[in-house]
Amino acid sequence: MKILIDAHVFDGKFQGSRTYIKGLYTEMILLKKDWNFYFVAQNTNTLKEEFGDHPNVHYLSLKHHNKFIRLFWEIPQLIRKYQIDFSHFQYIAPPIKRGKYIVTTHDILFEEERFRHFFPTKYRLINGTLFKRSAKLADILLTVSEYSKNKISELYKINKKDIVVTSNAINVNLDHLEKDNYIQEKYNCNKYILYVSRIEPRKNHISILRAYKNLELYKKGFELVFIGNQDIKDVEYDNFIHENQSVFKDKLHLFSNIAESELKKFYTNSEFVVYPSFAEGFGIPPLEGAVYKKPVLCSKATAMAEFSFFNYFIDPFNQKEIEEAILEIINNQNENLEEIQQTILKKYDWKKSAQVLINTLTKE
């Protein structure tokens, strides 16, 4: 079998779908050595670094960055040239079928009326059409959580039995989880609370800023570290920081484009991890924090409702509940971090998700 993977996300800034492709196909390459995998992107050197050299792996270069040229012309030409059996796309597939398509629709949160205000109108109008059309065009439609499966079925009128869950999983290096002075010496961050996520209104960073001020955590020596790009302007977030400069000056650290090895250091040297997002199709960072044996404050909204193993499982719309949970984390020294870590590693495993996709492909 020949599978083409649209891996253009490896050319740009980090996205969750990049983690998904990396985790899923790293395992599939090893599990199906008699299958051939064709990864396509502009920067094939990055792909080689991510997936390595294998006899059954091939890297094909794209010439154009424009997504419409890629989808309408370049990828269809490659499908025909290499006689591809299945082509795998994230969210958006070429409108004209060549061979069979696998489409992963990670989430359609912007289609839910209660969350529409979190997304720009242009984004909703364009992607609403493209996502729906691609999902219906797919020979195999995948998603990453039961929550997303239910919403895709409901809003796009697709039978649940035709949607397969290939769950996101955790792929981390569990060596050397003890704290050191690396982050303190390189980034001047001390005794910090960590939030790893893009900065936009849906992610609810403002609740952590408010809690930090209301609880006077700066007087207790705590700092805040936010890691992620600001993709959508968050006016309330920006104004709150500006209005409270005396609180956040030298205490709020903002970083983006942090390498994976560095990110591990940020996790392992943090005091605890927070993830108070209003809406997610899955939500990997709180799981990463827990696997690195850190206390985690996690939202229980949308797909994150599946993460009921967390001790500090909060309603992201309830500021008082968030602040009470933060105080509990600070005062609790006896959390079952090992148990939570093992629960996550057992439940969210890329090999399991890869096997689900293999089984689905072999039935076609």
C-alpha positions as CSV (number, residue, x, y, z in Angstrom):
1,M,0.0,0.0,0.0
2,K,1.1,3.5,-0.8
3,I,0.1,6.4,1.5
4,L,0.8,10.1,0.8
5,I,0.8,12.4,3.8
6,D,0.3,16.1,3.3
7,A,2.9,17.3,5.8
8,H,3.1,21.0,4.8
9,V,2.4,21.9,8.5
10,F,6.1,21.1,9.2
11,D,7.1,24.0,7.0
12,G,5.5,26.7,9.2
13,K,5.0,27.5,12.9
14,F,4.0,24.8,15.3
15,Q,0.5,23.4,15.1
16,G,-1.3,20.6,17.0
17,S,-1.8,18.7,13.7
18,R,2.0,18.5,13.4
19,T,2.2,16.5,16.7
20,Y,-0.6,14.3,15.4
21,I,1.1,13.4,12.1
22,K,4.4,12.9,13.8
23,G,3.0,10.6,16.5
24,L,0.7,8.6,14.2
25,Y,3.1,7.9,11.3
26,T,6.2,7.4,13.5
27,E,4.4,4.2,14.7
28,M,2.8,3.3,11.4
29,I,6.2,3.3,9.6
30,L,7.4,0.7,12.1
31,L,4.2,-1.3,12.2
32,K,3.8,-1.6,8.5
33,K,7.2,-2.0,6.9
34,D,5.7,-3.5,3.8
35,W,3.7,-0.2,3.2
36,N,5.3,2.9,1.6
37,F,4.8,6.3,3.0
38,Y,5.3,9.5,1.0
39,F,5.6,12.7,3.0
40,V,5.2,15.9,1.1
41,A,6.3,19.4,2.2
42,Q,8.6,22.2,1.0
43,N,11.3,21.5,3.5
44,T,12.1,17.9,3.2
45,N,15.1,18.2,5.5
46,T,12.8,19.0,8.4
47,L,10.7,15.9,7.5
48,K,13.9,13.7,7.5
49,E,14.8,15.1,10.9
50,E,11.3,14.2,12.2
51,F,10.8,10.8,10.7
52,G,14.3,9.6,9.9
53,D,15.6,7.3,7.2
54,H,13.6,4.2,6.5
55,P,13.4,2.0,3.4
56,N,9.6,2.5,3.2
57,V,9.7,6.3,3.7
58,H,10.0,8.8,0.9
59,Y,10.2,12.6,1.0
60,L,8.7,14.6,-1.8
61,S,9.3,18.4,-2.2
62,L,6.5,20.9,-2.8
63,K,7.5,24.0,-4.8
64,H,4.6,26.3,-3.8
65,H,3.6,27.6,-0.4
66,N,0.1,28.7,-1.6
67,K,-2.4,26.1,-0.3
68,F,-4.6,26.4,-3.4
69,I,-1.8,25.6,-5.7
70,R,-0.8,22.7,-3.4
71,L,-4.3,21.2,-3.2
72,F,-5.5,21.9,-6.8
73,W,-2.3,21.1,-8.7
74,E,0.9,19.9,-6.9
75,I,-0.5,17.1,-4.7
76,P,-2.9,15.7,-7.3
77,Q,0.1,15.5,-9.7
78,L,2.1,13.6,-7.1
79,I,-0.8,11.2,-6.4
80,R,-0.9,10.3,-10.0
81,K,2.8,10.1,-10.6
82,Y,3.4,7.7,-7.6
83,Q,0.2,5.8,-8.0
84,I,-0.9,6.6,-4.4
85,D,-3.6,4.4,-2.8
86,F,-4.6,6.7,0.1
87,S,-3.7,10.4,0.6
88,H,-4.0,11.8,4.1
89,F,-5.0,15.5,4.8
90,Q,-5.6,17.5,7.9
91,Y,-9.0,19.3,7.7
92,I,-8.9,20.3,3.9
93,A,-8.5,17.9,1.0
94,P,-8.2,18.6,-2.7
95,P,-11.7,19.2,-4.2
96,I,-11.1,16.8,-7.1
97,K,-10.6,13.2,-6.1
98,R,-7.5,11.3,-7.2
99,G,-7.4,7.9,-5.4
100,K,-8.9,7.6,-1.9
101,Y,-8.7,10.3,0.8
102,I,-8.1,10.1,4.5
103,V,-9.2,13.4,6.2
104,T,-8.6,14.2,9.9
105,T,-11.0,16.8,11.1
106,H,-9.5,17.6,14.6
107,D,-12.4,19.8,15.7
108,I,-15.1,22.1,14.4
109,L,-15.5,24.3,17.5
110,F,-16.1,27.3,15.4
111,E,-19.3,25.7,14.1
112,E,-20.8,25.6,17.5
113,E,-22.9,28.6,18.2
114,R,-21.7,29.1,21.7
115,F,-18.0,29.3,20.6
116,R,-18.4,31.3,17.3
117,H,-17.4,34.6,18.9
118,F,-14.0,33.2,19.6
119,F,-13.2,32.9,15.9
120,P,-12.9,35.6,13.2
121,T,-15.8,35.8,10.8
122,K,-13.6,35.2,7.7
123,Y,-12.1,32.0,9.3
124,R,-15.6,30.7,10.0
125,L,-17.0,31.4,6.6
126,I,-14.1,30.0,4.6
127,N,-13.2,27.0,6.8
128,G,-16.9,26.1,7.5
129,T,-17.3,25.4,3.8
130,L,-13.9,23.7,3.2
131,F,-14.0,21.5,6.3
132,K,-17.5,20.3,5.7
133,R,-16.8,19.5,2.0
134,S,-13.6,17.7,2.8
135,A,-15.2,15.6,5.6
136,K,-17.9,14.5,3.3
137,L,-15.4,13.8,0.5
138,A,-13.3,11.5,2.7
139,D,-13.2,7.8,2.1
140,I,-11.9,7.6,5.7
141,L,-12.9,10.4,8.1
142,L,-10.8,10.6,11.3
143,T,-11.0,12.8,14.4
144,V,-9.2,12.9,17.7
145,S,-11.8,12.6,20.4
146,E,-15.3,11.3,21.1
147,Y,-16.4,14.9,21.6
148,S,-15.3,16.0,18.1
149,K,-16.8,12.8,16.7
150,N,-20.2,13.7,18.1
151,K,-20.0,17.3,17.0
152,I,-18.9,16.4,13.4
153,S,-21.8,13.9,13.2
154,E,-24.3,16.4,14.6
155,L,-23.3,19.5,12.7
156,Y,-22.1,18.0,9.4
157,K,-24.8,15.3,9.3
158,I,-22.4,12.4,9.0
159,N,-23.2,9.0,10.5
160,K,-21.1,8.3,13.6
161,K,-20.2,4.9,12.4
162,D,-18.4,6.6,9.5
163,I,-16.2,8.6,11.8
164,V,-13.1,6.9,13.3
165,V,-11.3,8.2,16.4
166,T,-7.5,8.1,16.3
167,S,-6.8,9.8,19.6
168,N,-4.0,12.2,20.2
169,A,-1.4,10.7,22.4
170,I,1.7,11.6,24.4
171,N,5.2,11.2,23.0
172,V,7.7,12.5,25.6
173,N,11.1,11.7,26.9
174,L,10.7,10.5,30.5
175,D,14.4,10.6,31.4
176,H,15.7,13.2,33.9
177,L,12.4,14.7,35.2
178,E,14.1,16.2,38.2
179,K,14.3,20.0,38.5
180,D,17.5,21.9,37.6
181,N,18.7,25.5,37.1
182,Y,18.5,25.5,33.3
183,I,15.4,27.7,32.9
184,Q,16.4,30.0,35.7
185,E,19.8,30.5,34.2
186,K,18.8,30.8,30.6
187,Y,15.4,32.5,30.8
188,N,15.5,34.1,34.3
189,C,12.2,32.4,35.3
190,N,11.9,31.4,38.9
191,K,9.2,29.4,40.7
192,Y,6.7,29.7,37.9
193,I,3.2,28.6,36.9
194,L,3.2,27.3,33.3
195,Y,0.6,27.6,30.6
196,V,1.5,26.1,27.2
197,S,-1.0,27.2,24.5
198,R,-1.6,29.7,21.7
199,I,-2.7,33.1,23.2
200,E,-6.3,33.8,22.0
201,P,-9.6,34.5,23.9
202,R,-10.7,30.9,23.7
203,K,-7.7,29.7,25.7
204,N,-8.8,31.8,28.7
205,H,-5.3,33.2,29.8
206,I,-7.2,36.1,31.4
207,S,-8.4,33.8,34.2
208,I,-4.9,32.9,35.2
209,L,-3.9,36.6,35.1
210,R,-6.8,37.5,37.3
211,A,-6.1,34.7,39.7
212,Y,-2.4,35.7,39.9
213,K,-3.5,39.3,40.8
214,N,-6.4,38.4,43.1
215,L,-4.5,35.8,45.1
216,E,-1.4,38.0,45.2
217,L,0.8,35.2,44.1
218,Y,3.5,37.6,43.2
219,K,3.9,38.2,47.0
220,K,4.4,34.5,47.4
221,G,7.3,34.4,44.9
222,F,5.4,32.9,42.0
223,E,5.9,34.0,38.4
224,L,3.9,33.2,35.2
225,V,5.2,31.6,32.0
226,F,3.0,31.6,28.9
227,I,4.4,29.7,25.9
228,G,2.6,30.1,22.6
229,N,2.0,32.5,19.7
230,Q,-0.7,35.1,19.9
231,D,-2.7,34.0,16.8
232,I,-5.9,35.9,17.5
233,K,-5.9,39.3,19.1
234,D,-7.1,39.1,22.7
235,V,-8.0,42.7,23.7
236,E,-9.1,41.8,27.2
237,Y,-5.9,40.0,27.9
238,D,-3.7,42.8,26.5
239,N,-5.6,45.5,28.5
240,F,-5.4,43.6,31.7
241,I,-1.7,43.3,31.5
242,H,-1.3,46.9,30.6
243,E,-3.6,48.1,33.5
244,N,-1.6,45.9,36.0
245,Q,1.9,46.5,34.9
246,S,3.1,46.8,38.5
247,V,1.8,43.3,39.2
248,F,3.2,41.6,36.0
249,K,6.4,43.5,35.4
250,D,9.3,41.0,35.6
251,K,6.8,38.4,36.7
252,L,5.1,37.5,33.4
253,H,7.3,35.7,30.9
254,L,6.1,35.3,27.3
255,F,7.8,32.9,24.9
256,S,7.0,31.4,21.5
257,N,8.6,28.9,19.1
258,I,10.3,26.9,21.9
259,A,12.0,23.8,20.8
260,E,10.7,20.4,22.1
261,S,13.8,19.8,24.2
262,E,13.5,23.3,25.8
263,L,9.7,22.8,26.3
264,K,10.5,19.7,28.4
265,K,12.8,21.9,30.6
266,F,10.0,24.4,31.0
267,Y,7.6,21.6,32.2
268,T,10.0,19.9,34.5
269,N,11.1,23.1,36.2
270,S,7.6,24.5,36.7
271,E,5.7,24.5,40.0
272,F,2.5,23.4,38.3
273,V,0.7,23.5,34.9
274,V,-2.6,25.2,34.1
275,Y,-5.0,24.7,31.2
276,P,-8.2,26.6,31.7
277,S,-9.3,26.6,28.0
278,F,-13.0,27.2,27.2
279,A,-13.1,24.8,24.3
280,E,-10.8,22.1,22.7
281,G,-11.0,19.3,20.2
282,F,-8.6,17.4,22.4
283,G,-5.9,19.3,24.5
284,I,-2.4,17.8,24.7
285,P,-0.5,20.2,27.1
286,P,-2.3,19.3,30.3
287,L,-1.5,15.6,29.6
288,E,2.1,16.5,28.9
289,G,2.3,18.3,32.2
290,A,0.9,15.4,34.1
291,V,3.2,12.9,32.3
292,Y,6.1,15.1,33.5
293,K,4.7,14.6,37.0
294,K,3.5,18.1,37.5
295,P,0.2,19.0,39.3
296,V,-2.3,20.2,36.6
297,L,-5.2,22.5,36.8
298,C,-7.4,21.5,33.8
299,S,-10.6,22.6,32.3
300,K,-13.4,20.0,32.1
301,A,-15.2,21.6,29.2
302,T,-15.7,20.0,25.7
303,A,-13.2,17.3,24.8
304,M,-11.3,17.8,28.1
305,A,-14.2,16.2,29.9
306,E,-12.5,12.9,29.2
307,F,-9.6,13.9,31.5
308,S,-11.5,13.1,34.7
309,F,-8.3,11.6,36.2
310,F,-7.1,15.1,37.1
311,N,-7.5,16.2,40.7
312,Y,-8.0,19.8,39.8
313,F,-10.7,19.6,37.2
314,I,-12.4,23.0,36.9
315,D,-15.2,24.9,35.1
316,P,-13.3,27.5,33.0
317,F,-16.2,29.9,33.3
318,N,-16.0,29.9,37.1
319,Q,-13.2,32.3,38.3
320,K,-13.7,31.4,41.9
321,E,-13.3,27.7,41.3
322,I,-10.1,28.4,39.3
323,E,-8.6,30.4,42.2
324,E,-9.6,27.9,44.8
325,A,-8.0,25.1,42.8
326,I,-4.8,27.1,42.5
327,L,-4.6,27.5,46.2
328,E,-5.3,23.8,46.7
329,I,-2.4,22.9,44.4
330,I,0.0,25.3,46.2
331,N,-1.0,23.8,49.6
332,N,-1.2,20.1,48.6
333,Q,2.0,18.2,48.9
334,N,0.6,14.7,48.6
335,E,-0.8,14.4,45.1
336,N,-0.9,11.1,43.3
337,L,1.3,12.2,40.4
338,E,2.7,8.8,39.5
339,E,-0.8,7.3,39.3
340,I,-2.0,10.0,37.0
341,Q,1.1,9.7,34.8
342,Q,0.6,6.0,34.3
343,T,-3.2,6.4,33.6
344,I,-2.4,8.8,30.8
345,L,0.5,6.8,29.3
346,K,-1.8,3.7,29.2
347,K,-4.8,5.4,27.7
348,Y,-3.2,7.8,25.2
349,D,-0.7,5.8,23.1
350,W,0.3,6.6,19.5
351,K,0.8,2.9,18.8
352,K,-2.9,2.2,19.6
353,S,-4.0,5.1,17.4
354,A,-1.8,3.9,14.6
355,Q,-3.2,0.4,14.8
356,V,-6.8,1.8,14.6
357,L,-5.9,3.5,11.3
358,I,-4.2,0.4,10.0
359,N,-7.2,-1.7,10.8
360,T,-9.5,0.9,9.1
361,L,-7.3,1.0,6.0
362,T,-7.1,-2.8,5.6
363,K,-10.9,-3.0,5.7
364,E,-11.2,-0.6,2.7
